Amino acid sequence: MSLIERYRDRLPFGPEDPVVTLHEGSTPLVPAPRVSERAGVEVWLKLEGANPTGSFKDRGMTCAVSAAVREGARAVICASTGNTAASAAAYAARAGLTGAVIVPEGKIATGKLAQALVHGARVIALRSNFDRALELVRELADRHPIALVNSVNALRLEGQKTAAFEVLDELGEIDALAIPVGNAGNVTAYWKGFQEVGAAPRMLGFQAEGAAPLVHGAPVEHPETVASAIRIGNPARWEEAMGAVVGSSGAIRAVSDGEILAAWRLLSAGEGVFCEPASAASVAGLLRHGPGEARRVVCVLTGHGLKDPQTALDHAGAVVPCAPEFDALEAAVLES
């Protein structure tokens, strides 16, 4: 069932409106015993990598692209560090629209670039960063009849807020939500969803130290982090995100790349959950900064690990070579 159909009474879509869907949403919420042990609280993982294109972006994209079709658009465009590009390309293909995505040259993970290309989008590598790409696509959308599907589009947040509904439907109540923060649309959307149903868990947002404008209170001109999905120096939803944090008595804090990768390894080898590095910022932040007074925490894992295979290979164990003989295989398997 489509996300819009499931939550139509809470979304700005009528019964006759077109729906462009890949049956997004309804992602797993799984307990994390090893993370719980280290954090000293009950921790659950919201696996948004189980969405059709492998990230939470699909929740908002079904709404943004459905609205574009409703309004007669013939094309959609976005700036992206990768996940939005993959999602926009897939949903544009599903809708029969032309898709164009603008990415920072050399700064997009392989898996995400492959997705955007195979879905038939026009991929343009801008010789600058995400923040400049977003400035330019906003101007382009203002001048031409092209639907802008970045998170500055309010319908993106409408779709993404449904993850908050799912968390509460399954757990009933939580004390805090830990979430990576890049362009700050997702933390804003979760808070919007919680507020709409009368819930108010603490919003704990985590940025990479090299891309932490909300922590420092000023844009970062040249953001750098291994967590490419949150490599953003001037978030589009800055004010709304800070409103969510203040309104929930939460916090925005930074974690190092080393802490992100350590949490990423804990999740993959300890919990059996393979997420992209940016996703692990939620767990890294919880482990570094603690849960405060929270006793039940949901950590949002925003994207699947195969989004960024090169980082995985760079930081995982090595492949063991072996001769085609039993003794060699036995030694290779059993060697400690």
N, C-alpha and C positions, 0 to 999 in steps of 0.2 A: 504494500500500500504506500502511496506517496505521502511525504511529510505534510504537504498542503492538505491532502484529504484527511489525514489523522487529526490535524489541528486547525481545520478551516475556521472553527468558531473563534479562534484566537489570532487569526491571520487576516490581512486585508484582501481576501479573495472571495468572490461570490461563487455560487454553485455553477454558473455558466462560464466562468473564466477559464481560459486555456491553462493547462498544467503541463509543464515540461519536467519530467521526473525520471530518475533512475532508481527509484525506491530507496532514497536516502534516509538517514536517521535510524532510530531503534538500535543504536549501537550498544555493545556489551558494557556492563558495569560490573567489574570483577574485583573481589577482595585481593589485597596485596599483603600476605602474611609477613614476608621478609622486610618490606618497607615499613609495615606497621610495627614490627619489633624494634627496628632502628629508631623510628620516630616516637615510639612510646604512645601511639594512639591508633585507633581503628582507621585504616586507610583503604579507600576504594579507588580503582582506576577506571576512568571513562575512556573507552578505546575508540576514539573518533577516527582512527586509521581504518576502521571497518566500514566506513562510508564508501560508496562506489568508486570514487577516484582516489581513495586512500587518505582523505583528510576531512576535517570539520567544514571546510569551505563549501562542500556540497549542500549543506543545510541552507545557507544563504543563497547559493547560486540557483537552486530550484525556484526560489521566490523571485530573484532578480531577472532571470531569463524568462520565466513565465510572464512577468509583468512587461518585459520588453516585447514579447509576442502579442500580448493583449493591447499594447500601445502601437503596434504596427511597425516596430523596428525591423530593419533588414540586417543589422549587424550589431555586434557587441564588442566592447574593448575594455581592457584592464591593464594596469601596471602590476607587476608581481615579482616577488622573490621566488616564485615557483608553484606553490600550491594553488593560488588563485588562478594562475595561468592554466594549470592542468584541469581544474574544475570548469573554468569558463569555456575552455576549448571543448570539453566533453559535452557540456549542456548546450552549447551553440550547435554542435554537430547533431545532438538529439533533436533540437528544434528546427534544424534546417537553415540556420542563420550563418552568416559569415562571422568568423571570430578572429580578432587581432589581439595579440598580447605583447606587451612591452616589458622586457626583462633587463636587469643590469648585466652588461656584457661580462662574461666570465664569472658571474656570481650566482648562478642558478645550478642546483644539484642535478645530476644526470638523469635521475628517474623522472623528475618533474619536467625537464626539457623534453625528454622522450615522449611523455604523455601529451604535452601541448602539440608537438609535431605530428604524432600519429593520429590525433583527432582532427587534423586538417587546419589548424589555426595558422594564421600568418604570424610568425614569431619574429620580433624585431629586437635585436640586441643593442641597447642604448649604451653609449660610452659614458656612463655616469652611474649613480646609485638609484635605489628605489625611490627615494624622496623626490628626486628630479623627474623620474619617470612618471610619478603620479601627478606632479604639477603639469606636465606636458599633456598627459591623456585627459586631464580635466579640461584643459583649454581646447583640445581637439573635439571633445564631446560637446562643448559649448558652441562650437562653430559648425558642427556637422550633425546630421540626424543619426547618431550612433549612440546606443545605450551603454552608459558607463556602469560596469558591474563590480567596481571596487567597493570596499566597505563604507565609503562615503555615501553609497546608495543605501537609503534607509531600509529598503526591503531585504538587504543582506542581513541586517541585524534582526529583522523579524523572523527570518528562518533560523538563524543561529540561536535565538532565545529558546527554541524548542528543546535544546539539550538540557536546559534547566528544568523544564517540565518532566523530562524523562528521569532525571536524577531523583526528583522528589516523588514521582510515581513509584519508583522502585524502592527507595530507602525511607520515604516518609519525611525524614528530617535530617539535615546535616548541620554541623557547626561552622564549617569553613570549606571554601572551594579554592584550591591552588591551581593556578593557570599561567602558562607562558604568555608574555605580553610583547607584541611586536608593533603592529599598526593600531593596537588597542581596541579593535572592533569586537573581539570575542569576549573580553572581560566586560565590556559595556553591554553586550547582548545577554550574557548570563544574568547580569544584575537586573536587566529589564525583565527577563523571564521570571526570576525569583520574585521581583516586586509585584508583578501582575497576579501572582497567586498568593501574595501575602507572606512570603518567606524573606528572611534577611540573614543568610549566612555571611560570615566574614569573607570578603574577597581578597585573596592573597595572590597578587600578581608578581611575576618574576621575570626580570630582564637579564640579558647577558651583560657582564661588566663593560664590554667594549661597545655596547649598543643600549645604553641605559638612560635615555633622555628624561624619562619620568622620574627616575631616582635622583638625577642631578638637577632637575628643574630647568633644563635648557637643552635645545636640540644638539645632537651630535653630528658634526659635519661629515665625518668619515667613519661610520659605524663598522666595526669588525668583530666577528665571532664565528666560531665553528658552527654555531646554530643558525644556519642561513635563513631559516624561515622567520626569525625575529631580528634579522640584521637591518634594522630600520632606525633612522636617527631623528625623525620628526613625525611621530604618529598622527594619523589623520583624526583619530578619535581621542586626542589628548584630554580635552576638558571633560568629556563624558566618562572616560575611564577614571579620572581622578574623582569625579562625582560619585562613581560606584564605590571606589575605595573609601572615600570619606563617609558616604552614606551607610556603609556596612561596618564602619569602624575597622576596616581592613588595613592593608599596607601594600606598597610597591617596593620591592627590594631587588638587589642585584646578586647574581651568582657568577662565579668564574667559569671559563670554558672547561677547566679541569674538573670542577664540581659537576658540571653538566654531563661530561663524558663518564664520570664515575657513577652517576645516577643512571645513565643510559646503559652502562654495563650491568649494574645491579638489576635493572628491569629485565634485560634480555637474558642474562645467565641465571638470575635468582628467581624471577617471576615468570619466565617464559614469554615475555611480552616484548616484541621488537618494534620500537618506535623510532622516529627520526630524532636526531639530537635535540632540536628545539623543544620537542615534546617533553623531554626529560628535565627541562628547566623547572617544571612544576614540582617534581620530586626532589630535585637538587635544592630548590628553595626551601621546601619543607624540612629537609634534613639539616640544612645549614642554619636556618633562622628559627626553626621550631614551630610548633602548632599554637603557641600561646595557651589559651584556656580551652581550645577546641578538643573534643574527644572523638568526633567522627569527621574525617576529612575526605573529600573527593579530589583527586589529582586528575586534571584533564590532560590526556595524551593526544595531542592535536593531529598527528599524522603518522603513517606507517613507516617502518624502518626502510623499506625498499624505495622510498622517496629519495634517499641519499645513500646509494650503495657504496660509493667510493669512500665516504667517511667510515662506514661500517668496516670495509676491508682494511682501511688504514689503521683502525684501532682494535681489530679483532685478532684472534690467534692465527698462527700460520698454518697452511696446508702441509701435511706430513707426506713426503714422497715415499714410495714403497716399491720394491722389486716384486715381480709377479710370482712369488714363491710363498708357500704356507708359512715357513719359519719367519720370513721377513714380515709377513702380514701379522702373525701372532705377536712378534716383538713390537711392531708399530702400534697395535691395538692395546696391548697390555702394559706397555712401558709407562711408568708413572712420571 
